[in-house]
Amino acid sequence: MLFSKKNFSSILCCIFVSTSTVNVYAATADRPVIERPKIGVVLSGGGAKGAAHIGVLEVLEENRIPVDIVTGTSMGAYVGGMYAMGLSAHEVKQRTFDINWNTGYIDRASRNDLSLRRKKQGDTYQLHTDLGLDINGEFKSRPGAFQGQGLAVILRQLTVNLPALKTFDQLAIPYRSVATDITKVTPVIIDSGNLATAMQASMTVPGALKPVHLDGKLLVDGGVVNNMPVDVAKQLGAEVIIAVDLRDSLMPKKDLDSALNIVSQLTTFMTNASADYQKSLMKPNDIYLQPNVSFMTAADFDKLDQAYQAGRKIAQASLPRLLRYQLSTSDYAKYNEEKNMRRVKLSAHDSYFIDDIEIINNTNLPDKTLLAQLELKTGKVISNNELEQSVKRLQSEDIYGRINYSIKQKDNKNILVMDINEKSWGPGYLNFTLAFEDDFESRSDFSFGAQYIYTDLTDKGGEWLLEWKLGSWKDISTELYFPIDYQQHFFTAFGAATSNEIRRFDNFNAYNLNTEDLKNIDAKYNQTNAYAEMGWNIRPWAALTLGYKGQTGSIAVSALDSKENYDLYGPYLDLTYDDLDSFFFPSYGSYLNGEIGYSNTLRRPTSGESESGDTVYYNLSIIKPFTYDKHTMVFSIKTAGSDADNLLPIYAQDLGGLFNLSGYHRYELNGRYSALTSLIYRYRVIDNNFGAFKFPVYVGGSLEKGGVWDRTSAMSWHSAITAGSVYVAVDSILGPVYLSYGQTSTGESSFYLSLGGTL
């Protein structure tokens, strides 16, 4: 091979740089001596536009152009890291395109993965604001809009849980990622450790994602300080740079009409300025590529293929300059063989034998609680899927922020390092509920409520819950929850509640009280109860509870100038099974709740003698969805009642409202017994999946049959009311939104506009 004086000088410089960085390559002394210029590929940040990097790498492979060093920032750090593992460009493309990147902004476990307790709380208070509120009234801010848990899961999956490395020179291709120390706003070059963490630190968008804690530093996206790390590649010994710049253009004056656009303009300027400086470090023999990705933004992950094609296009257009570094067929085969040998040495597997578990505990709970909830045993092979399931078990409690793990190899042992962080704005959290329904005729119902959860009361995960609602009906409740064991399989709970509601009884003349002019009456219910219970969490989605309840209250009928006070007490048994993916718009899973109770009741009317008696009450609810493609059919059945013979039932049952005999307004039908079966169909018209937020739009209809009765002898299919509805619905962050019309076989009809969950 012939060298010019200029190339000979470059080689001498390379020898000097390599000698000064001998420690960098100490871990890879088996690397062959390279008798050609070392080629460093530098990949800039750019979010979804980063697919262009894959296109460039693919063209390099097709033309036998080797890559000896890879450095990258943000999405460039991801693509570079995957390529540095020894994957081909095609493999990187396949893995990248198969992943739903929108899930990277999903922190909270899906409903199906939440514990049963959290499901109940979330269904009732659907506005999951998760505001940090200390018990002394002090609000706490979140460190980022999202915690990055979803992104961590994605990167662990893509890197197959590659164990931590002493140096990234141990990869098939030496690699470095660049992040920003947000405390000092200086670049940080990550050269060792867990590859997925190195990628995530470089990809953590400031303000949107929580910073990554690494080696005592708070790290975020490196784009502002070094979006195209040419200097880092040179420090590693690269003699020729192939840099790929995915920069955004500055917006024209006419678009700078909002605060958001102005901030975006400044960010783009700083990012481009850092890339311009790095570009100035390049030499005439280096190659600068700027794919045309102006048609997309960093968040357009639905345009990955277009970005990939843009990368291929710019690389192919630059082949006249790139081909000067092309290897012969035999030399490139040898290069690939050596790279693949180094790839084989990397112990990235679908499962690992775990010798020990190390907890990095950033929570208020002891290690033994976390270990018990992880349910992992050492001295056995554990698959990556099992590790992710153990993380989900922790996330099901909804009190943790980011949970990372990595596998560290020490003294020929595999150590599973679990880095568990509790939400920094806890341990008190505030959520809300908002519900509204209008039938456009005679009645509007509304409800507004707040929920406060204070966690970490005990080392096993005890909690205090306080909930209150205002509106058409009023309700205040509180509960103390105490797990008995560290795995939270068994628990005790103590609570109290008070409520105020008004119910209308349309068939009051059934009591033969000579009140023909008072067929419809309103009864005011005031109730206060307290309970103690013990429970068994059979599975995260199923629980059996045995409790004892005492209640005192009154039922007043102003039209009759009548009031009845009562006291009751007795045991109850409750069984719940719930693995629905959504309570309001379920697509899969099942729901079953059954409760049966016995109470001794003392009734004390304002006029007349007190009476006592025994009451057995029950309720049963079943929901089962069936889904095919965008079509879903939800079958449900529910029934409830009590055998008390008092004038108005203490355990009153109601129907009315959308899907509860559509056509009647909510709570219009009341009685001692109720039964309802329904079939609800919906078709998903629009997905509106934005990753962190989803706003699917549905159209559908329902068929329902049921009723309320005062005696079991009156209950029959023939006496039940048939109803149906048609609707348009949106699953919004405020809860379900419906615009619908309902009609009953008795001639009742209503239009509904409803927002939120239960009233």
Buried (B, 14 or more C-beta within 10 A) or exposed (E): EEEEEEBEEBBEEBEEBBEEBEEBBEBBEEEEEBEBBBBBBBBBBBBBBBBBBBBBBBBBBEBBBBBBBBBBBBBBBBBBBBBBBBBBBEBBBEBBBEBEBBBBBBBBBEBBBBBBBBBBBBBBBBBBEBBBBEEEEEEBEBBBEBBBBBBBBBBBBBBBBBBBBEBBBBBBBBBBBBBBBBEEEEBBBBBBBBBBBBBBBBBBBBBBBBBBBBEEBBBBBBBBBBBBBBBBBBBBBBBBBBBBBBBBEBBEEEEEEEEEEEEBBEBBEBBBEBBEBBBEBBEEBBBBBBBEBEEBBBBBBEBBEBBBBBBBBBBBEBBEBBEEBBBEEEBBEEBBEBBEEBBEEBBBBEBBEBBEBBBEBBBBBBBEBBBBBBEBEBEEEBEBEBBBBBBBBBBBBBBBBBBBBBBBBEEEEBBBBBBBBBBBBBBBBBBBBBBBBBBEEEBBBBBBBBBBBBBBBEEBBBBBBBBBBEBBBBBBBBBBBBBBEBBBBEBBBBBBBBBBBEBBBBBBBBEEEEBEEBEEBEBBBBBBBBBBBBBEBBEBBBBBBEBBBBBBBBBBBEEBEBBBBBBBBBEBBBBBBBBBBBBBBBBBBBBBBBBBBBBEBBBBBEEEEEBEBEBBBBBBBBBBBEBEEEEBBBEBBBBBBBBBEBBBBBBBBBBBBBBBBBBBBBBBBBBBBBBBBBBBBBEBBEEBBEBBEBBBBBEBBBBBBBBBBBEEEBBEEEEBBBBBBBBEBBBBEBBBBBEBBBBBEEEBBBEBBBBBBBB
